[in-house]
Amino acid sequence: MDNAFGDLLPEDKVNKAKEIKTRKETVAFTGDGVNDAPVVTLSDAGIAMGGFGSDATIETADIVIQGDKPGKNSHWH
């Protein structure tokens, strides 16, 4: 991953993803709210946080993380 963006408004998320895709770069996005569904759909890899995620975001995601603490049982190196 070369860049990460956060604290964007819903419309800014979509615009940022479109901007990145126009440069022929890959977009991965992780979200949990209903306002994240459009950018999850647009992304090359849409990731939804399933524990408290909205149904719309979960349904459009390529990947669903079942809990809201993905590192809970993971060992990072």
mmCIF file of the N, C-alpha and C atoms, coordinates in Angstrom:
data_MODEL
# 
_entry.id   MODEL 
# 
loop_
_atom_site.group_PDB 
_atom_site.id 
_atom_site.type_symbol 
_atom_site.label_atom_id 
_atom_site.label_alt_id 
_atom_site.label_comp_id 
_atom_site.label_asym_id 
_atom_site.label_entity_id 
_atom_site.label_seq_id 
_atom_site.pdbx_PDB_ins_code 
_atom_site.Cartn_x 
_atom_site.Cartn_y 
_atom_site.Cartn_z 
_atom_site.occupancy 
_atom_site.B_iso_or_equiv 
_atom_site.pdbx_formal_charge 
_atom_site.auth_seq_id 
_atom_site.auth_comp_id 
_atom_site.auth_asym_id 
_atom_site.auth_atom_id 
_atom_site.pdbx_PDB_model_num 
ATOM 1   N N  . MET A 1 1  ? 0.852   -1.161  0.000   1.00 0.00 ? 1  MET A N  1 
ATOM 2   C CA . MET A 1 1  ? 0.000   0.000   0.000   1.00 0.00 ? 1  MET A CA 1 
ATOM 3   C C  . MET A 1 1  ? 0.903   1.230   0.000   1.00 0.00 ? 1  MET A C  1 
ATOM 4   N N  . ASP A 1 2  ? 0.623   2.111   -0.930  1.00 0.00 ? 2  ASP A N  1 
ATOM 5   C CA . ASP A 1 2  ? 1.419   3.330   -1.041  1.00 0.00 ? 2  ASP A CA 1 
ATOM 6   C C  . ASP A 1 2  ? 0.806   4.505   -0.298  1.00 0.00 ? 2  ASP A C  1 
ATOM 7   N N  . ASN A 1 3  ? -0.526  4.593   -0.273  1.00 0.00 ? 3  ASN A N  1 
ATOM 8   C CA . ASN A 1 3  ? -1.212  5.725   0.348   1.00 0.00 ? 3  ASN A CA 1 
ATOM 9   C C  . ASN A 1 3  ? -2.451  5.241   1.088   1.00 0.00 ? 3  ASN A C  1 
ATOM 10  N N  . ALA A 1 4  ? -2.828  5.984   2.108   1.00 0.00 ? 4  ALA A N  1 
ATOM 11  C CA . ALA A 1 4  ? -4.068  5.727   2.836   1.00 0.00 ? 4  ALA A CA 1 
ATOM 12  C C  . ALA A 1 4  ? -4.743  7.063   3.113   1.00 0.00 ? 4  ALA A C  1 
ATOM 13  N N  . PHE A 1 5  ? -6.057  7.070   3.038   1.00 0.00 ? 5  PHE A N  1 
ATOM 14  C CA . PHE A 1 5  ? -6.822  8.291   3.267   1.00 0.00 ? 5  PHE A CA 1 
ATOM 15  C C  . PHE A 1 5  ? -7.909  7.988   4.278   1.00 0.00 ? 5  PHE A C  1 
ATOM 16  N N  . GLY A 1 6  ? -8.166  8.913   5.170   1.00 0.00 ? 6  GLY A N  1 
ATOM 17  C CA . GLY A 1 6  ? -9.204  8.744   6.176   1.00 0.00 ? 6  GLY A CA 1 
ATOM 18  C C  . GLY A 1 6  ? -9.886  10.057  6.462   1.00 0.00 ? 6  GLY A C  1 
ATOM 19  N N  . ASP A 1 7  ? -10.892 10.001  7.304   1.00 0.00 ? 7  ASP A N  1 
ATOM 20  C CA . ASP A 1 7  ? -11.649 11.194  7.712   1.00 0.00 ? 7  ASP A CA 1 
ATOM 21  C C  . ASP A 1 7  ? -12.220 11.944  6.524   1.00 0.00 ? 7  ASP A C  1 
ATOM 22  N N  . LEU A 1 8  ? -12.741 11.194  5.536   1.00 0.00 ? 8  LEU A N  1 
ATOM 23  C CA . LEU A 1 8  ? -13.357 11.808  4.367   1.00 0.00 ? 8  LEU A CA 1 
ATOM 24  C C  . LEU A 1 8  ? -14.873 11.756  4.487   1.00 0.00 ? 8  LEU A C  1 
ATOM 25  N N  . LEU A 1 9  ? -15.532 12.771  3.966   1.00 0.00 ? 9  LEU A N  1 
ATOM 26  C CA . LEU A 1 9  ? -16.989 12.757  3.891   1.00 0.00 ? 9  LEU A CA 1 
ATOM 27  C C  . LEU A 1 9  ? -17.408 11.732  2.847   1.00 0.00 ? 9  LEU A C  1 
ATOM 28  N N  . PRO A 1 10 ? -18.659 11.237  2.916   1.00 0.00 ? 10 PRO A N  1 
ATOM 29  C CA . PRO A 1 10 ? -19.084 10.192  1.974   1.00 0.00 ? 10 PRO A CA 1 
ATOM 30  C C  . PRO A 1 10 ? -18.816 10.526  0.505   1.00 0.00 ? 10 PRO A C  1 
ATOM 31  N N  . GLU A 1 11 ? -19.156 11.727  0.071   1.00 0.00 ? 11 GLU A N  1 
ATOM 32  C CA . GLU A 1 11 ? -18.937 12.085  -1.334  1.00 0.00 ? 11 GLU A CA 1 
ATOM 33  C C  . GLU A 1 11 ? -17.452 12.210  -1.657  1.00 0.00 ? 11 GLU A C  1 
ATOM 34  N N  . ASP A 1 12 ? -16.645 12.587  -0.678  1.00 0.00 ? 12 ASP A N  1 
ATOM 35  C CA . ASP A 1 12 ? -15.201 12.680  -0.882  1.00 0.00 ? 12 ASP A CA 1 
ATOM 36  C C  . ASP A 1 12 ? -14.568 11.289  -1.021  1.00 0.00 ? 12 ASP A C  1 
ATOM 37  N N  . LYS A 1 13 ? -15.143 10.298  -0.351  1.00 0.00 ? 13 LYS A N  1 
ATOM 38  C CA . LYS A 1 13 ? -14.645 8.923   -0.467  1.00 0.00 ? 13 LYS A CA 1 
ATOM 39  C C  . LYS A 1 13 ? -14.788 8.433   -1.905  1.00 0.00 ? 13 LYS A C  1 
ATOM 40  N N  . VAL A 1 14 ? -15.969 8.636   -2.472  1.00 0.00 ? 14 VAL A N  1 
ATOM 41  C CA . VAL A 1 14 ? -16.224 8.216   -3.851  1.00 0.00 ? 14 VAL A CA 1 
ATOM 42  C C  . VAL A 1 14 ? -15.319 8.980   -4.810  1.00 0.00 ? 14 VAL A C  1 
ATOM 43  N N  . ASN A 1 15 ? -15.209 10.285  -4.631  1.00 0.00 ? 15 ASN A N  1 
ATOM 44  C CA . ASN A 1 15 ? -14.369 11.099  -5.516  1.00 0.00 ? 15 ASN A CA 1 
ATOM 45  C C  . ASN A 1 15 ? -12.904 10.680  -5.432  1.00 0.00 ? 15 ASN A C  1 
ATOM 46  N N  . LYS A 1 16 ? -12.418 10.376  -4.248  1.00 0.00 ? 16 LYS A N  1 
ATOM 47  C CA . LYS A 1 16 ? -11.025 9.946   -4.082  1.00 0.00 ? 16 LYS A CA 1 
ATOM 48  C C  . LYS A 1 16 ? -10.802 8.605   -4.775  1.00 0.00 ? 16 LYS A C  1 
ATOM 49  N N  . ALA A 1 17 ? -11.734 7.672   -4.623  1.00 0.00 ? 17 ALA A N  1 
ATOM 50  C CA . ALA A 1 17 ? -11.606 6.371   -5.286  1.00 0.00 ? 17 ALA A CA 1 
ATOM 51  C C  . ALA A 1 17 ? -11.602 6.538   -6.801  1.00 0.00 ? 17 ALA A C  1 
ATOM 52  N N  . LYS A 1 18 ? -12.488 7.370   -7.331  1.00 0.00 ? 18 LYS A N  1 
ATOM 53  C CA . LYS A 1 18 ? -12.525 7.619   -8.778  1.00 0.00 ? 18 LYS A CA 1 
ATOM 54  C C  . LYS A 1 18 ? -11.219 8.243   -9.262  1.00 0.00 ? 18 LYS A C  1 
ATOM 55  N N  . GLU A 1 19 ? -10.705 9.194   -8.491  1.00 0.00 ? 19 GLU A N  1 
ATOM 56  C CA . GLU A 1 19 ? -9.444  9.856   -8.838  1.00 0.00 ? 19 GLU A CA 1 
ATOM 57  C C  . GLU A 1 19 ? -8.305  8.835   -8.928  1.00 0.00 ? 19 GLU A C  1 
ATOM 58  N N  . ILE A 1 20 ? -8.222  7.956   -7.959  1.00 0.00 ? 20 ILE A N  1 
ATOM 59  C CA . ILE A 1 20 ? -7.161  6.942   -7.930  1.00 0.00 ? 20 ILE A CA 1 
ATOM 60  C C  . ILE A 1 20 ? -7.316  5.980   -9.116  1.00 0.00 ? 20 ILE A C  1 
ATOM 61  N N  . LYS A 1 21 ? -8.551  5.583   -9.411  1.00 0.00 ? 21 LYS A N  1 
ATOM 62  C CA . LYS A 1 21 ? -8.788  4.654   -10.509 1.00 0.00 ? 21 LYS A CA 1 
ATOM 63  C C  . LYS A 1 21 ? -8.462  5.273   -11.865 1.00 0.00 ? 21 LYS A C  1 
ATOM 64  N N  . THR A 1 22 ? -8.602  6.599   -12.013 1.00 0.00 ? 22 THR A N  1 
ATOM 65  C CA . THR A 1 22 ? -8.251  7.239   -13.286 1.00 0.00 ? 22 THR A CA 1 
ATOM 66  C C  . THR A 1 22 ? -6.752  7.160   -13.542 1.00 0.00 ? 22 THR A C  1 
ATOM 67  N N  . ARG A 1 23 ? -5.977  6.974   -12.483 1.00 0.00 ? 23 ARG A N  1 
ATOM 68  C CA . ARG A 1 23 ? -4.518  6.814   -12.626 1.00 0.00 ? 23 ARG A CA 1 
ATOM 69  C C  . ARG A 1 23 ? -4.148  5.343   -12.820 1.00 0.00 ? 23 ARG A C  1 
ATOM 70  N N  . LYS A 1 24 ? -5.171  4.499   -13.019 1.00 0.00 ? 24 LYS A N  1 
ATOM 71  C CA . LYS A 1 24 ? -4.972  3.053   -13.236 1.00 0.00 ? 24 LYS A CA 1 
ATOM 72  C C  . LYS A 1 24 ? -4.339  2.373   -12.023 1.00 0.00 ? 24 LYS A C  1 
ATOM 73  N N  . GLU A 1 25 ? -4.609  2.907   -10.833 1.00 0.00 ? 25 GLU A N  1 
ATOM 74  C CA . GLU A 1 25 ? -4.127  2.313   -9.592  1.00 0.00 ? 25 GLU A CA 1 
ATOM 75  C C  . GLU A 1 25 ? -5.253  1.511   -8.960  1.00 0.00 ? 25 GLU A C  1 
ATOM 76  N N  . THR A 1 26 ? -4.901  0.580   -8.093  1.00 0.00 ? 26 THR A N  1 
ATOM 77  C CA . THR A 1 26 ? -5.866  -0.280  -7.420  1.00 0.00 ? 26 THR A CA 1 
ATOM 78  C C  . THR A 1 26 ? -6.384  0.395   -6.160  1.00 0.00 ? 26 THR A C  1 
ATOM 79  N N  . VAL A 1 27 ? -7.687  0.267   -5.939  1.00 0.00 ? 27 VAL A N  1 
ATOM 80  C CA . VAL A 1 27 ? -8.328  0.866   -4.766  1.00 0.00 ? 27 VAL A CA 1 
ATOM 81  C C  . VAL A 1 27 ? -8.866  -0.233  -3.866  1.00 0.00 ? 27 VAL A C  1 
ATOM 82  N N  . ALA A 1 28 ? -8.469  -0.196  -2.599  1.00 0.00 ? 28 ALA A N  1 
ATOM 83  C CA . ALA A 1 28 ? -9.065  -1.041  -1.563  1.00 0.00 ? 28 ALA A CA 1 
ATOM 84  C C  . ALA A 1 28 ? -9.698  -0.094  -0.555  1.00 0.00 ? 28 ALA A C  1 
ATOM 85  N N  . PHE A 1 29 ? -10.904 -0.419  -0.124  1.00 0.00 ? 29 PHE A N  1 
ATOM 86  C CA . PHE A 1 29 ? -11.613 0.435   0.827   1.00 0.00 ? 29 PHE A CA 1 
ATOM 87  C C  . PHE A 1 29 ? -12.261 -0.431  1.889   1.00 0.00 ? 29 PHE A C  1 
ATOM 88  N N  . THR A 1 30 ? -12.147 0.006   3.131   1.00 0.00 ? 30 THR A N  1 
ATOM 89  C CA . THR A 1 30 ? -12.782 -0.669  4.251   1.00 0.00 ? 30 THR A CA 1 
ATOM 90  C C  . THR A 1 30 ? -13.785 0.273   4.889   1.00 0.00 ? 30 THR A C  1 
ATOM 91  N N  . GLY A 1 31 ? -15.004 -0.202  5.078   1.00 0.00 ? 31 GLY A N  1 
ATOM 92  C CA . GLY A 1 31 ? -16.025 0.628   5.695   1.00 0.00 ? 31 GLY A CA 1 
ATOM 93  C C  . GLY A 1 31 ? -17.078 -0.212  6.391   1.00 0.00 ? 31 GLY A C  1 
ATOM 94  N N  . ASP A 1 32 ? -17.936 0.469   7.157   1.00 0.00 ? 32 ASP A N  1 
ATOM 95  C CA . ASP A 1 32 ? -18.990 -0.244  7.876   1.00 0.00 ? 32 ASP A CA 1 
ATOM 96  C C  . ASP A 1 32 ? -20.347 0.431   7.801   1.00 0.00 ? 32 ASP A C  1 
ATOM 97  N N  . GLY A 1 33 ? -20.400 1.651   7.346   1.00 0.00 ? 33 GLY A N  1 
ATOM 98  C CA . GLY A 1 33 ? -21.662 2.387   7.333   1.00 0.00 ? 33 GLY A CA 1 
ATOM 99  C C  . GLY A 1 33 ? -22.372 2.321   6.008   1.00 0.00 ? 33 GLY A C  1 
ATOM 100 N N  . VAL A 1 34 ? -23.660 2.629   6.024   1.00 0.00 ? 34 VAL A N  1 
ATOM 101 C CA . VAL A 1 34 ? -24.451 2.615   4.802   1.00 0.00 ? 34 VAL A CA 1 
ATOM 102 C C  . VAL A 1 34 ? -23.903 3.612   3.788   1.00 0.00 ? 34 VAL A C  1 
ATOM 103 N N  . ASN A 1 35 ? -23.297 4.690   4.270   1.00 0.00 ? 35 ASN A N  1 
ATOM 104 C CA . ASN A 1 35 ? -22.722 5.671   3.351   1.00 0.00 ? 35 ASN A CA 1 
ATOM 105 C C  . ASN A 1 35 ? -21.429 5.173   2.710   1.00 0.00 ? 35 ASN A C  1 
ATOM 106 N N  . ASP A 1 36 ? -20.922 4.020   3.142   1.00 0.00 ? 36 ASP A N  1 
ATOM 107 C CA . ASP A 1 36 ? -19.713 3.444   2.551   1.00 0.00 ? 36 ASP A CA 1 
ATOM 108 C C  . ASP A 1 36 ? -20.019 2.519   1.381   1.00 0.00 ? 36 ASP A C  1 
ATOM 109 N N  . ALA A 1 37 ? -21.270 2.114   1.215   1.00 0.00 ? 37 ALA A N  1 
ATOM 110 C CA . ALA A 1 37 ? -21.636 1.157   0.169   1.00 0.00 ? 37 ALA A CA 1 
ATOM 111 C C  . ALA A 1 37 ? -21.228 1.628   -1.237  1.00 0.00 ? 37 ALA A C  1 
ATOM 112 N N  . PRO A 1 38 ? -21.425 2.889   -1.611  1.00 0.00 ? 38 PRO A N  1 
ATOM 113 C CA . PRO A 1 38 ? -21.036 3.300   -2.966  1.00 0.00 ? 38 PRO A CA 1 
ATOM 114 C C  . PRO A 1 38 ? -19.539 3.152   -3.243  1.00 0.00 ? 38 PRO A C  1 
ATOM 115 N N  . VAL A 1 39 ? -18.698 3.517   -2.302  1.00 0.00 ? 39 VAL A N  1 
ATOM 116 C CA . VAL A 1 39 ? -17.257 3.412   -2.533  1.00 0.00 ? 39 VAL A CA 1 
ATOM 117 C C  . VAL A 1 39 ? -16.779 1.967   -2.398  1.00 0.00 ? 39 VAL A C  1 
ATOM 118 N N  . VAL A 1 40 ? -17.429 1.165   -1.569  1.00 0.00 ? 40 VAL A N  1 
ATOM 119 C CA . VAL A 1 40 ? -17.095 -0.261  -1.489  1.00 0.00 ? 40 VAL A CA 1 
ATOM 120 C C  . VAL A 1 40 ? -17.380 -0.914  -2.841  1.00 0.00 ? 40 VAL A C  1 
ATOM 121 N N  . THR A 1 41 ? -18.494 -0.562  -3.462  1.00 0.00 ? 41 THR A N  1 
ATOM 122 C CA . THR A 1 41 ? -18.856 -1.091  -4.776  1.00 0.00 ? 41 THR A CA 1 
ATOM 123 C C  . THR A 1 41 ? -17.863 -0.660  -5.842  1.00 0.00 ? 41 THR A C  1 
ATOM 124 N N  . LEU A 1 42 ? -17.426 0.568   -5.796  1.00 0.00 ? 42 LEU A N  1 
ATOM 125 C CA . LEU A 1 42 ? -16.505 1.132   -6.776  1.00 0.00 ? 42 LEU A CA 1 
ATOM 126 C C  . LEU A 1 42 ? -15.088 0.581   -6.644  1.00 0.00 ? 42 LEU A C  1 
ATOM 127 N N  . SER A 1 43 ? -14.704 0.167   -5.465  1.00 0.00 ? 43 SER A N  1 
ATOM 128 C CA . SER A 1 43 ? -13.335 -0.270  -5.183  1.00 0.00 ? 43 SER A CA 1 
ATOM 129 C C  . SER A 1 43 ? -13.001 -1.597  -5.849  1.00 0.00 ? 43 SER A C  1 
ATOM 130 N N  . ASP A 1 44 ? -11.704 -1.796  -6.110  1.00 0.00 ? 44 ASP A N  1 
ATOM 131 C CA . ASP A 1 44 ? -11.237 -3.080  -6.632  1.00 0.00 ? 44 ASP A CA 1 
ATOM 132 C C  . ASP A 1 44 ? -11.347 -4.148  -5.561  1.00 0.00 ? 44 ASP A C  1 
ATOM 133 N N  . ALA A 1 45 ? -11.118 -3.771  -4.318  1.00 0.00 ? 45 ALA A N  1 
ATOM 134 C CA . ALA A 1 45 ? -11.277 -4.661  -3.172  1.00 0.00 ? 45 ALA A CA 1 
ATOM 135 C C  . ALA A 1 45 ? -12.088 -3.907  -2.123  1.00 0.00 ? 45 ALA A C  1 
ATOM 136 N N  . GLY A 1 46 ? -13.373 -4.212  -2.040  1.00 0.00 ? 46 GLY A N  1 
ATOM 137 C CA . GLY A 1 46 ? -14.250 -3.592  -1.058  1.00 0.00 ? 46 GLY A CA 1 
ATOM 138 C C  . GLY A 1 46 ? -14.345 -4.474  0.168   1.00 0.00 ? 46 GLY A C  1 
ATOM 139 N N  . ILE A 1 47 ? -14.045 -3.903  1.317   1.00 0.00 ? 47 ILE A N  1 
ATOM 140 C CA . ILE A 1 47 ? -13.992 -4.659  2.564   1.00 0.00 ? 47 ILE A CA 1 
ATOM 141 C C  . ILE A 1 47 ? -14.999 -4.063  3.547   1.00 0.00 ? 47 ILE A C  1 
ATOM 142 N N  . ALA A 1 48 ? -15.872 -4.904  4.084   1.00 0.00 ? 48 ALA A N  1 
ATOM 143 C CA . ALA A 1 48 ? -16.872 -4.442  5.053   1.00 0.00 ? 48 ALA A CA 1 
ATOM 144 C C  . ALA A 1 48 ? -16.562 -5.026  6.423   1.00 0.00 ? 48 ALA A C  1 
ATOM 145 N N  . MET A 1 49 ? -16.767 -4.219  7.435   1.00 0.00 ? 49 MET A N  1 
ATOM 146 C CA . MET A 1 49 ? -16.654 -4.675  8.819   1.00 0.00 ? 49 MET A CA 1 
ATOM 147 C C  . MET A 1 49 ? -18.023 -5.230  9.189   1.00 0.00 ? 49 MET A C  1 
ATOM 148 N N  . GLY A 1 50 ? -18.125 -6.548  9.316   1.00 0.00 ? 50 GLY A N  1 
ATOM 149 C CA . GLY A 1 50 ? -19.407 -7.212  9.449   1.00 0.00 ? 50 GLY A CA 1 
ATOM 150 C C  . GLY A 1 50 ? -20.098 -7.138  10.778  1.00 0.00 ? 50 GLY A C  1 
ATOM 151 N N  . GLY A 1 51 ? -19.377 -7.001  11.865  1.00 0.00 ? 51 GLY A N  1 
ATOM 152 C CA . GLY A 1 51 ? -20.000 -7.024  13.181  1.00 0.00 ? 51 GLY A CA 1 
ATOM 153 C C  . GLY A 1 51 ? -21.070 -5.966  13.373  1.00 0.00 ? 51 GLY A C  1 
ATOM 154 N N  . PHE A 1 52 ? -20.744 -4.748  13.050  1.00 0.00 ? 52 PHE A N  1 
ATOM 155 C CA . PHE A 1 52 ? -21.698 -3.649  13.185  1.00 0.00 ? 52 PHE A CA 1 
ATOM 156 C C  . PHE A 1 52 ? -21.944 -2.974  11.849  1.00 0.00 ? 52 PHE A C  1 
ATOM 157 N N  . GLY A 1 53 ? -21.503 -3.584  10.762  1.00 0.00 ? 53 GLY A N  1 
ATOM 158 C CA . GLY A 1 53 ? -21.636 -2.987  9.438   1.00 0.00 ? 53 GLY A CA 1 
ATOM 159 C C  . GLY A 1 53 ? -23.066 -2.981  8.952   1.00 0.00 ? 53 GLY A C  1 
ATOM 160 N N  . SER A 1 54 ? -23.344 -2.051  8.046   1.00 0.00 ? 54 SER A N  1 
ATOM 161 C CA . SER A 1 54 ? -24.686 -1.972  7.478   1.00 0.00 ? 54 SER A CA 1 
ATOM 162 C C  . SER A 1 54 ? -24.870 -3.092  6.464   1.00 0.00 ? 54 SER A C  1 
ATOM 163 N N  . ASP A 1 55 ? -26.102 -3.539  6.298   1.00 0.00 ? 55 ASP A N  1 
ATOM 164 C CA . ASP A 1 55 ? -26.395 -4.604  5.339   1.00 0.00 ? 55 ASP A CA 1 
ATOM 165 C C  . ASP A 1 55 ? -26.006 -4.199  3.926   1.00 0.00 ? 55 ASP A C  1 
ATOM 166 N N  . ALA A 1 56 ? -26.229 -2.939  3.559   1.00 0.00 ? 56 ALA A N  1 
ATOM 167 C CA . ALA A 1 56 ? -25.899 -2.480  2.207   1.00 0.00 ? 56 ALA A CA 1 
ATOM 168 C C  . ALA A 1 56 ? -24.408 -2.591  1.938   1.00 0.00 ? 56 ALA A C  1 
ATOM 169 N N  . THR A 1 57 ? -23.591 -2.224  2.899   1.00 0.00 ? 57 THR A N  1 
ATOM 170 C CA . THR A 1 57 ? -22.142 -2.302  2.720   1.00 0.00 ? 57 THR A CA 1 
ATOM 171 C C  . THR A 1 57 ? -21.689 -3.758  2.684   1.00 0.00 ? 57 THR A C  1 
ATOM 172 N N  . ILE A 1 58 ? -22.230 -4.586  3.546   1.00 0.00 ? 58 ILE A N  1 
ATOM 173 C CA . ILE A 1 58 ? -21.871 -6.001  3.579   1.00 0.00 ? 58 ILE A CA 1 
ATOM 174 C C  . ILE A 1 58 ? -22.239 -6.683  2.254   1.00 0.00 ? 58 ILE A C  1 
ATOM 175 N N  . GLU A 1 59 ? -23.408 -6.358  1.712   1.00 0.00 ? 59 GLU A N  1 
ATOM 176 C CA . GLU A 1 59 ? -23.866 -6.978  0.470   1.00 0.00 ? 59 GLU A CA 1 
ATOM 177 C C  . GLU A 1 59 ? -23.037 -6.575  -0.736  1.00 0.00 ? 59 GLU A C  1 
ATOM 178 N N  . THR A 1 60 ? -22.441 -5.395  -0.725  1.00 0.00 ? 60 THR A N  1 
ATOM 179 C CA . THR A 1 60 ? -21.667 -4.934  -1.875  1.00 0.00 ? 60 THR A CA 1 
ATOM 180 C C  . THR A 1 60 ? -20.180 -5.251  -1.761  1.00 0.00 ? 60 THR A C  1 
ATOM 181 N N  . ALA A 1 61 ? -19.741 -5.709  -0.604  1.00 0.00 ? 61 ALA A N  1 
ATOM 182 C CA . ALA A 1 61 ? -18.311 -5.940  -0.360  1.00 0.00 ? 61 ALA A CA 1 
ATOM 183 C C  . ALA A 1 61 ? -17.806 -7.216  -1.024  1.00 0.00 ? 61 ALA A C  1 
ATOM 184 N N  . ASP A 1 62 ? -16.524 -7.200  -1.373  1.00 0.00 ? 62 ASP A N  1 
ATOM 185 C CA . ASP A 1 62 ? -15.844 -8.393  -1.858  1.00 0.00 ? 62 ASP A CA 1 
ATOM 186 C C  . ASP A 1 62 ? -15.407 -9.267  -0.684  1.00 0.00 ? 62 ASP A C  1 
ATOM 187 N N  . ILE A 1 63 ? -15.089 -8.603  0.423   1.00 0.00 ? 63 ILE A N  1 
ATOM 188 C CA . ILE A 1 63 ? -14.581 -9.266  1.622   1.00 0.00 ? 63 ILE A CA 1 
ATOM 189 C C  . ILE A 1 63 ? -15.372 -8.744  2.816   1.00 0.00 ? 63 ILE A C  1 
ATOM 190 N N  . VAL A 1 64 ? -15.790 -9.629  3.703   1.00 0.00 ? 64 VAL A N  1 
ATOM 191 C CA . VAL A 1 64 ? -16.493 -9.218  4.925   1.00 0.00 ? 64 VAL A CA 1 
ATOM 192 C C  . VAL A 1 64 ? -15.708 -9.737  6.126   1.00 0.00 ? 64 VAL A C  1 
ATOM 193 N N  . ILE A 1 65 ? -15.276 -8.833  6.980   1.00 0.00 ? 65 ILE A N  1 
ATOM 194 C CA . ILE A 1 65 ? -14.606 -9.198  8.225   1.00 0.00 ? 65 ILE A CA 1 
ATOM 195 C C  . ILE A 1 65 ? -15.712 -9.392  9.256   1.00 0.00 ? 65 ILE A C  1 
ATOM 196 N N  . GLN A 1 66 ? -15.808 -10.584 9.817   1.00 0.00 ? 66 GLN A N  1 
ATOM 197 C CA . GLN A 1 66 ? -16.941 -10.944 10.660  1.00 0.00 ? 66 GLN A CA 1 
ATOM 198 C C  . GLN A 1 66 ? -17.028 -10.160 11.960  1.00 0.00 ? 66 GLN A C  1 
ATOM 199 N N  . GLY A 1 67 ? -15.919 -9.746  12.522  1.00 0.00 ? 67 GLY A N  1 
ATOM 200 C CA . GLY A 1 67 ? -15.951 -8.982  13.765  1.00 0.00 ? 67 GLY A CA 1 
ATOM 201 C C  . GLY A 1 67 ? -15.474 -7.570  13.509  1.00 0.00 ? 67 GLY A C  1 
ATOM 202 N N  . ASP A 1 68 ? -15.592 -6.730  14.486  1.00 0.00 ? 68 ASP A N  1 
ATOM 203 C CA . ASP A 1 68 ? -15.133 -5.356  14.347  1.00 0.00 ? 68 ASP A CA 1 
ATOM 204 C C  . ASP A 1 68 ? -13.762 -5.135  14.964  1.00 0.00 ? 68 ASP A C  1 
ATOM 205 N N  . LYS A 1 69 ? -13.092 -6.224  15.347  1.00 0.00 ? 69 LYS A N  1 
ATOM 206 C CA . LYS A 1 69 ? -11.727 -6.154  15.873  1.00 0.00 ? 69 LYS A CA 1 
ATOM 207 C C  . LYS A 1 69 ? -10.895 -7.180  15.119  1.00 0.00 ? 69 LYS A C  1 
ATOM 208 N N  . PRO A 1 70 ? -10.507 -6.860  13.857  1.00 0.00 ? 70 PRO A N  1 
ATOM 209 C CA . PRO A 1 70 ? -9.828  -7.861  13.035  1.00 0.00 ? 70 PRO A CA 1 
ATOM 210 C C  . PRO A 1 70 ? -8.511  -8.354  13.615  1.00 0.00 ? 70 PRO A C  1 
ATOM 211 N N  . GLY A 1 71 ? -7.855  -7.610  14.460  1.00 0.00 ? 71 GLY A N  1 
ATOM 212 C CA . GLY A 1 71 ? -6.589  -8.040  15.037  1.00 0.00 ? 71 GLY A CA 1 
ATOM 213 C C  . GLY A 1 71 ? -6.744  -8.811  16.332  1.00 0.00 ? 71 GLY A C  1 
ATOM 214 N N  . LYS A 1 72 ? -7.966  -9.032  16.772  1.00 0.00 ? 72 LYS A N  1 
ATOM 215 C CA . LYS A 1 72 ? -8.241  -9.646  18.064  1.00 0.00 ? 72 LYS A CA 1 
ATOM 216 C C  . LYS A 1 72 ? -7.513  -10.980 18.248  1.00 0.00 ? 72 LYS A C  1 
ATOM 217 N N  . ASN A 1 73 ? -7.596  -11.856 17.269  1.00 0.00 ? 73 ASN A N  1 
ATOM 218 C CA . ASN A 1 73 ? -6.963  -13.168 17.374  1.00 0.00 ? 73 ASN A CA 1 
ATOM 219 C C  . ASN A 1 73 ? -5.821  -13.322 16.384  1.00 0.00 ? 73 ASN A C  1 
ATOM 220 N N  . SER A 1 74 ? -5.306  -12.225 15.909  1.00 0.00 ? 74 SER A N  1 
ATOM 221 C CA . SER A 1 74 ? -4.238  -12.272 14.916  1.00 0.00 ? 74 SER A CA 1 
ATOM 222 C C  . SER A 1 74 ? -2.888  -12.004 15.570  1.00 0.00 ? 74 SER A C  1 
ATOM 223 N N  . HIS A 1 75 ? -1.875  -12.513 14.925  1.00 0.00 ? 75 HIS A N  1 
ATOM 224 C CA . HIS A 1 75 ? -0.509  -12.249 15.363  1.00 0.00 ? 75 HIS A CA 1 
ATOM 225 C C  . HIS A 1 75 ? 0.193   -11.506 14.241  1.00 0.00 ? 75 HIS A C  1 
ATOM 226 N N  . TRP A 1 76 ? 0.517   -10.257 14.488  1.00 0.00 ? 76 TRP A N  1 
ATOM 227 C CA . TRP A 1 76 ? 1.155   -9.417  13.482  1.00 0.00 ? 76 TRP A CA 1 
ATOM 228 C C  . TRP A 1 76 ? 2.659   -9.509  13.629  1.00 0.00 ? 76 TRP A C  1 
ATOM 229 N N  . HIS A 1 77 ? 3.350   -9.603  12.522  1.00 0.00 ? 77 HIS A N  1 
ATOM 230 C CA . HIS A 1 77 ? 4.808   -9.693  12.512  1.00 0.00 ? 77 HIS A CA 1 
ATOM 231 C C  . HIS A 1 77 ? 5.402   -8.457  11.862  1.00 0.00 ? 77 HIS A C  1 
# 
